[in-house]
Amino acid sequence: MMNHRGWNRQPRGQYHQRGAHQQNGGQNYHQAQFNRRNQEMDKPWISQDIRKEIWKRIQLGNVAKKSKSAADFKALADQKHRVEELVEEAKVNWLTQNPEVEDEWLKVLADENLGRSSWCD
């Protein structure tokens, strides 16, 4: 499309390349993080106590990012490990108690893990 100066420009709302603000299907980074957190907590095996531990982990992460203190990062690492153990134990217990929906939930979990990247040391 030509404007009055003779330059080509994209029509409004159409970008020639995707910027950081358009990744994740048009969601910004913070919205994607919020959705990931909600996805993590929106499982039948996540109890209110586990939710509290997850939010504590999130808060410790925010504190560690601001302070950059080794003690805060240690507390964050400990809390992450604690949450991972609690979630894994709760998931196994719930799937054991509800074998009729195990196949359905295993498919959901597999689909969620398709988009995640893993790093090997």
TORPA-4810 file (N, C-alpha, C, O; in nm, 3 decimals):
<nodes>
NODE_1_0.085_-0.116_0.000_0.000_0.000_0.000_0.090_0.123_0.000_0.184_0.130_0.078_M
NODE_2_0.063_0.218_-0.084_0.145_0.339_-0.095_0.079_0.451_-0.016_-0.043_0.469_-0.021_M
NODE_3_0.161_0.526_0.057_0.107_0.643_0.124_0.140_0.767_0.041_0.192_0.754_-0.070_N
NODE_4_0.111_0.885_0.091_0.129_1.006_0.013_0.276_1.037_-0.016_0.306_1.118_-0.104_H
NODE_5_0.369_0.973_0.056_0.511_0.995_0.031_0.568_0.891_-0.067_0.686_0.899_-0.103_R
NODE_6_0.489_0.798_-0.109_0.534_0.698_-0.202_0.596_0.576_-0.135_0.649_0.488_-0.203_G
NODE_7_0.591_0.569_0.000_0.647_0.455_0.071_0.546_0.342_0.080_0.426_0.364_0.088_W
NODE_8_0.599_0.223_0.079_0.512_0.108_0.102_0.497_0.089_0.252_0.594_0.102_0.327_N
NODE_9_0.381_0.060_0.295_0.361_0.029_0.437_0.255_-0.079_0.450_0.168_-0.094_0.364_R
NODE_10_0.264_-0.152_0.557_0.166_-0.256_0.584_0.035_-0.190_0.632_0.040_-0.090_0.703_Q
NODE_11_-0.078_-0.245_0.595_-0.203_-0.195_0.651_-0.202_-0.213_0.802_-0.138_-0.304_0.854_P
NODE_12_-0.273_-0.129_0.871_-0.275_-0.137_1.017_-0.320_-0.274_1.064_-0.411_-0.335_1.008_R
NODE_13_-0.253_-0.321_1.168_-0.290_-0.449_1.226_-0.223_-0.568_1.159_-0.241_-0.681_1.204_G
NODE_14_-0.146_-0.544_1.052_-0.077_-0.654_0.986_0.073_-0.630_0.997_0.124_-0.526_0.955_Q
NODE_15_0.141_-0.725_1.053_0.284_-0.713_1.072_0.356_-0.809_0.978_0.308_-0.919_0.952_Y
NODE_16_0.469_-0.766_0.929_0.543_-0.851_0.838_0.620_-0.960_0.911_0.655_-1.062_0.851_H
NODE_17_0.648_-0.940_1.038_0.710_-1.046_1.117_0.653_-1.041_1.257_0.602_-0.938_1.302_Q
NODE_18_0.662_-1.152_1.324_0.606_-1.159_1.458_0.706_-1.106_1.557_0.819_-1.153_1.564_R
NODE_19_0.666_-1.009_1.634_0.751_-0.955_1.739_0.730_-1.031_1.868_0.645_-1.120_1.875_G
NODE_20_0.808_-0.997_1.969_0.797_-1.066_2.098_0.658_-1.048_2.158_0.610_-1.136_2.230_A
NODE_21_0.594_-0.935_2.130_0.462_-0.909_2.185_0.354_-0.993_2.119_0.241_-0.998_2.169_H
NODE_22_0.385_-1.060_2.008_0.284_-1.138_1.936_0.305_-1.288_1.950_0.226_-1.365_1.895_Q
NODE_23_0.405_-1.331_2.020_0.428_-1.473_2.032_0.324_-1.535_2.124_0.249_-1.463_2.190_Q
NODE_24_0.319_-1.664_2.128_0.220_-1.739_2.207_0.078_-1.709_2.160_-0.012_-1.687_2.242_N
NODE_25_0.058_-1.707_2.029_-0.075_-1.689_1.975_-0.132_-1.551_2.000_-0.253_-1.536_2.017_G
NODE_26_-0.047_-1.449_2.002_-0.093_-1.314_2.025_-0.090_-1.273_2.171_-0.113_-1.156_2.202_G
NODE_27_-0.063_-1.365_2.260_-0.057_-1.331_2.402_0.080_-1.274_2.434_0.180_-1.313_2.373_Q
NODE_28_0.085_-1.185_2.528_0.214_-1.138_2.570_0.276_-1.236_2.669_0.210_-1.331_2.712_N
NODE_29_0.401_-1.214_2.705_0.475_-1.306_2.790_0.406_-1.328_2.924_0.394_-1.441_2.971_Y
NODE_30_0.360_-1.219_2.984_0.299_-1.231_3.117_0.168_-1.309_3.113_0.138_-1.386_3.205_H
NODE_31_0.090_-1.289_3.008_-0.034_-1.365_2.995_-0.004_-1.514_2.976_-0.073_-1.599_3.031_Q
NODE_32_0.100_-1.544_2.899_0.139_-1.684_2.879_0.184_-1.746_3.011_0.151_-1.861_3.039_A
NODE_33_0.259_-1.671_3.092_0.304_-1.720_3.222_0.183_-1.744_3.313_0.177_-1.845_3.383_Q
NODE_34_0.088_-1.651_3.312_-0.032_-1.665_3.394_-0.109_-1.790_3.353_-0.155_-1.865_3.439_F
NODE_35_-0.124_-1.812_3.223_-0.195_-1.931_3.175_-0.123_-2.058_3.214_-0.186_-2.157_3.250_N
NODE_36_0.011_-2.057_3.208_0.088_-2.175_3.247_0.069_-2.205_3.396_0.054_-2.320_3.435_R
NODE_37_0.070_-2.100_3.477_0.049_-2.119_3.622_-0.089_-2.175_3.649_-0.105_-2.267_3.729_R
NODE_38_-0.191_-2.119_3.582_-0.326_-2.170_3.602_-0.340_-2.312_3.552_-0.410_-2.393_3.613_N
NODE_39_-0.273_-2.343_3.440_-0.279_-2.479_3.387_-0.218_-2.576_3.488_-0.266_-2.688_3.505_Q
NODE_40_-0.112_-2.532_3.553_-0.046_-2.616_3.652_-0.138_-2.643_3.771_-0.139_-2.754_3.826_E
NODE_41_-0.215_-2.543_3.811_-0.301_-2.557_3.929_-0.439_-2.610_3.897_-0.515_-2.642_3.989_M
NODE_42_-0.473_-2.620_3.771_-0.606_-2.663_3.732_-0.611_-2.813_3.705_-0.653_-2.857_3.599_D
NODE_43_-0.567_-2.888_3.802_-0.568_-3.034_3.793_-0.643_-3.088_3.915_-0.637_-3.027_4.022_K
NODE_44_-0.711_-3.199_3.900_-0.791_-3.251_4.012_-0.706_-3.296_4.131_-0.758_-3.303_4.242_P
NODE_45_-0.579_-3.327_4.111_-0.495_-3.373_4.222_-0.428_-3.259_4.298_-0.361_-3.283_4.398_W
NODE_46_-0.446_-3.136_4.251_-0.386_-3.021_4.319_-0.481_-2.975_4.429_-0.589_-2.922_4.403_I
NODE_47_-0.438_-2.996_4.553_-0.519_-2.957_4.668_-0.494_-2.810_4.702_-0.404_-2.747_4.646_S
NODE_48_-0.571_-2.758_4.795_-0.553_-2.620_4.838_-0.416_-2.600_4.902_-0.354_-2.496_4.884_Q
NODE_49_-0.368_-2.699_4.975_-0.235_-2.690_5.036_-0.126_-2.684_4.930_-0.030_-2.608_4.944_D
NODE_50_-0.140_-2.763_4.825_-0.041_-2.760_4.717_-0.047_-2.626_4.644_0.057_-2.572_4.605_I
NODE_51_-0.168_-2.572_4.624_-0.181_-2.440_4.561_-0.107_-2.334_4.642_-0.038_-2.249_4.585_R
NODE_52_-0.120_-2.340_4.773_-0.048_-2.244_4.859_0.102_-2.258_4.841_0.174_-2.157_4.838_K
NODE_53_0.150_-2.381_4.830_0.294_-2.403_4.811_0.340_-2.352_4.673_0.451_-2.300_4.660_E
NODE_54_0.254_-2.367_4.572_0.288_-2.317_4.438_0.297_-2.165_4.440_0.390_-2.107_4.384_I
NODE_55_0.199_-2.100_4.504_0.203_-1.953_4.512_0.322_-1.906_4.594_0.380_-1.802_4.565_W
NODE_56_0.358_-1.981_4.695_0.478_-1.947_4.773_0.602_-1.955_4.684_0.690_-1.870_4.692_K
NODE_57_0.608_-2.058_4.598_0.719_-2.070_4.503_0.723_-1.951_4.408_0.831_-1.898_4.380_R
NODE_58_0.607_-1.910_4.359_0.600_-1.795_4.268_0.648_-1.669_4.338_0.724_-1.591_4.280_I
NODE_59_0.605_-1.649_4.461_0.646_-1.530_4.537_0.795_-1.533_4.566_0.862_-1.430_4.556_Q
NODE_60_0.849_-1.649_4.601_0.993_-1.660_4.624_1.071_-1.631_4.495_1.179_-1.573_4.501_L
NODE_61_1.017_-1.671_4.382_1.080_-1.641_4.254_1.084_-1.492_4.227_1.185_-1.440_4.179_G
NODE_62_0.976_-1.423_4.256_0.973_-1.278_4.238_1.072_-1.208_4.330_1.141_-1.115_4.288_N
NODE_63_1.081_-1.254_4.454_1.176_-1.196_4.549_1.319_-1.220_4.502_1.402_-1.130_4.507_V
NODE_64_1.347_-1.342_4.457_1.483_-1.376_4.413_1.523_-1.295_4.290_1.639_-1.255_4.278_A
NODE_65_1.429_-1.271_4.199_1.459_-1.191_4.081_1.497_-1.049_4.118_1.588_-0.990_4.059_K
NODE_66_1.427_-0.993_4.217_1.454_-0.855_4.258_1.582_-0.844_4.339_1.663_-0.755_4.315_K
NODE_67_1.601_-0.934_4.434_1.715_-0.922_4.525_1.845_-0.978_4.468_1.954_-0.929_4.498_S
NODE_68_1.832_-1.082_4.384_1.948_-1.152_4.328_2.040_-1.207_4.438_2.160_-1.223_4.418_K
NODE_69_1.981_-1.235_4.551_2.054_-1.287_4.665_2.068_-1.439_4.655_1.974_-1.508_4.614_S
NODE_70_2.185_-1.491_4.692_2.207_-1.635_4.689_2.112_-1.706_4.785_2.063_-1.815_4.755_A
NODE_71_2.086_-1.645_4.900_1.996_-1.706_4.998_1.854_-1.717_4.942_1.785_-1.817_4.963_A
NODE_72_1.811_-1.613_4.870_1.676_-1.616_4.810_1.667_-1.721_4.700_1.565_-1.788_4.687_D
NODE_73_1.773_-1.735_4.620_1.771_-1.837_4.515_1.776_-1.977_4.575_1.718_-2.070_4.519_F
NODE_74_1.844_-1.992_4.687_1.847_-2.122_4.757_1.708_-2.155_4.808_1.662_-2.269_4.794_K
NODE_75_1.640_-2.056_4.868_1.504_-2.078_4.917_1.410_-2.113_4.801_1.323_-2.199_4.816_A
NODE_76_1.428_-2.047_4.687_1.347_-2.076_4.569_1.371_-2.218_4.520_1.277_-2.290_4.488_L
NODE_77_1.498_-2.259_4.512_1.530_-2.394_4.466_1.471_-2.499_4.559_1.417_-2.600_4.514_A
NODE_78_1.481_-2.474_4.691_1.423_-2.568_4.788_1.271_-2.578_4.771_1.214_-2.687_4.777_D
NODE_79_1.206_-2.463_4.751_1.060_-2.461_4.736_1.019_-2.529_4.606_0.920_-2.602_4.603_Q
NODE_80_1.094_-2.507_4.497_1.064_-2.574_4.370_1.070_-2.725_4.387_0.982_-2.798_4.340_K
NODE_81_1.174_-2.771_4.455_1.190_-2.916_4.478_1.073_-2.969_4.562_1.020_-3.076_4.533_H
NODE_82_1.035_-2.895_4.664_0.923_-2.936_4.751_0.793_-2.944_4.670_0.718_-3.041_4.683_R
NODE_83_0.767_-2.843_4.588_0.643_-2.842_4.509_0.642_-2.958_4.409_0.540_-3.025_4.393_V
NODE_84_0.755_-2.982_4.343_0.762_-3.093_4.247_0.731_-3.226_4.314_0.659_-3.308_4.259_E
NODE_85_0.786_-3.247_4.434_0.759_-3.371_4.507_0.612_-3.382_4.547_0.551_-3.488_4.533_E
NODE_86_0.555_-3.271_4.598_0.415_-3.272_4.640_0.322_-3.301_4.522_0.229_-3.380_4.533_L
NODE_87_0.347_-3.236_4.408_0.262_-3.253_4.292_0.273_-3.395_4.238_0.173_-3.458_4.205_V
NODE_88_0.395_-3.445_4.228_0.414_-3.580_4.175_0.346_-3.685_4.264_0.281_-3.777_4.215_E
NODE_89_0.362_-3.670_4.395_0.299_-3.764_4.488_0.146_-3.757_4.479_0.078_-3.859_4.477_E
NODE_90_0.094_-3.633_4.474_-0.052_-3.616_4.466_-0.106_-3.672_4.334_-0.213_-3.732_4.332_A
NODE_91_-0.032_-3.652_4.225_-0.075_-3.702_4.094_-0.082_-3.854_4.094_-0.180_-3.913_4.049_K
NODE_92_0.022_-3.918_4.145_0.025_-4.064_4.149_-0.090_-4.117_4.235_-0.159_-4.211_4.196_V
NODE_93_-0.110_-4.056_4.352_-0.219_-4.099_4.441_-0.355_-4.082_4.374_-0.440_-4.171_4.382_N
NODE_94_-0.377_-3.966_4.309_-0.506_-3.941_4.247_-0.531_-4.037_4.132_-0.641_-4.092_4.119_W
NODE_95_-0.430_-4.059_4.048_-0.447_-4.150_3.935_-0.469_-4.294_3.982_-0.541_-4.370_3.918_L
NODE_96_-0.407_-4.331_4.093_-0.427_-4.464_4.151_-0.570_-4.480_4.202_-0.630_-4.587_4.188_T
NODE_97_-0.624_-4.374_4.262_-0.759_-4.379_4.317_-0.867_-4.364_4.208_-0.982_-4.399_4.232_Q
NODE_98_-0.830_-4.314_4.091_-0.926_-4.291_3.983_-0.879_-4.356_3.853_-0.851_-4.286_3.755_N
NODE_99_-0.870_-4.488_3.850_-0.816_-4.554_3.730_-0.906_-4.540_3.607_-0.859_-4.555_3.494_P
NODE_100_-1.035_-4.511_3.627_-1.126_-4.501_3.513_-1.097_-4.378_3.426_-1.135_-4.376_3.309_E
NODE_101_-1.031_-4.277_3.480_-1.000_-4.156_3.401_-0.849_-4.142_3.377_-0.803_-4.039_3.326_V
NODE_102_-0.774_-4.244_3.412_-0.628_-4.236_3.399_-0.585_-4.215_3.254_-0.500_-4.129_3.227_E
NODE_103_-0.641_-4.291_3.161_-0.603_-4.277_3.020_-0.631_-4.137_2.968_-0.549_-4.080_2.895_D
NODE_104_-0.746_-4.082_3.004_-0.783_-3.947_2.961_-0.682_-3.844_3.012_-0.638_-3.757_2.936_E
NODE_105_-0.647_-3.853_3.140_-0.554_-3.755_3.198_-0.411_-3.775_3.147_-0.337_-3.677_3.134_W
NODE_106_-0.372_-3.898_3.119_-0.238_-3.921_3.065_-0.224_-3.856_2.927_-0.117_-3.806_2.892_L
NODE_107_-0.332_-3.858_2.848_-0.330_-3.792_2.718_-0.317_-3.640_2.735_-0.242_-3.575_2.662_K
NODE_108_-0.390_-3.585_2.831_-0.383_-3.440_2.857_-0.242_-3.402_2.899_-0.188_-3.302_2.850_V
NODE_109_-0.183_-3.478_2.988_-0.048_-3.449_3.035_0.054_-3.462_2.922_0.148_-3.383_2.913_L
NODE_110_0.037_-3.561_2.837_0.129_-3.578_2.724_0.117_-3.460_2.628_0.219_-3.410_2.579_A
NODE_111_-0.005_-3.414_2.601_-0.024_-3.299_2.512_0.041_-3.173_2.570_0.099_-3.094_2.496_D
NODE_112_0.031_-3.155_2.701_0.091_-3.038_2.765_0.243_-3.043_2.756_0.308_-2.939_2.741_E
NODE_113_0.300_-3.161_2.764_0.445_-3.173_2.761_0.503_-3.165_2.621_0.624_-3.150_2.606_N
NODE_114_0.419_-3.174_2.518_0.471_-3.164_2.381_0.534_-3.028_2.354_0.636_-3.020_2.285_L
NODE_115_0.476_-2.923_2.406_0.526_-2.789_2.380_0.642_-2.747_2.468_0.703_-2.643_2.442_G
NODE_116_0.674_-2.822_2.568_0.782_-2.785_2.660_0.915_-2.834_2.608_0.925_-2.943_2.550_R
NODE_117_1.015_-2.755_2.630_1.149_-2.797_2.590_1.225_-2.846_2.713_1.204_-2.796_2.824_S
NODE_118_1.312_-2.941_2.694_1.390_-2.995_2.803_1.537_-2.972_2.773_1.581_-2.981_2.658_S
NODE_119_1.611_-2.941_2.876_1.754_-2.917_2.862_1.830_-3.026_2.933_1.799_-3.063_3.046_W
NODE_120_1.928_-3.077_2.867_2.012_-3.182_2.925_2.149_-3.123_2.957_2.204_-3.045_2.879_C
NODE_121_2.202_-3.161_3.069_2.336_-3.113_3.107_2.441_-3.208_3.063_2.560_-3.185_3.087_D
</nodes>
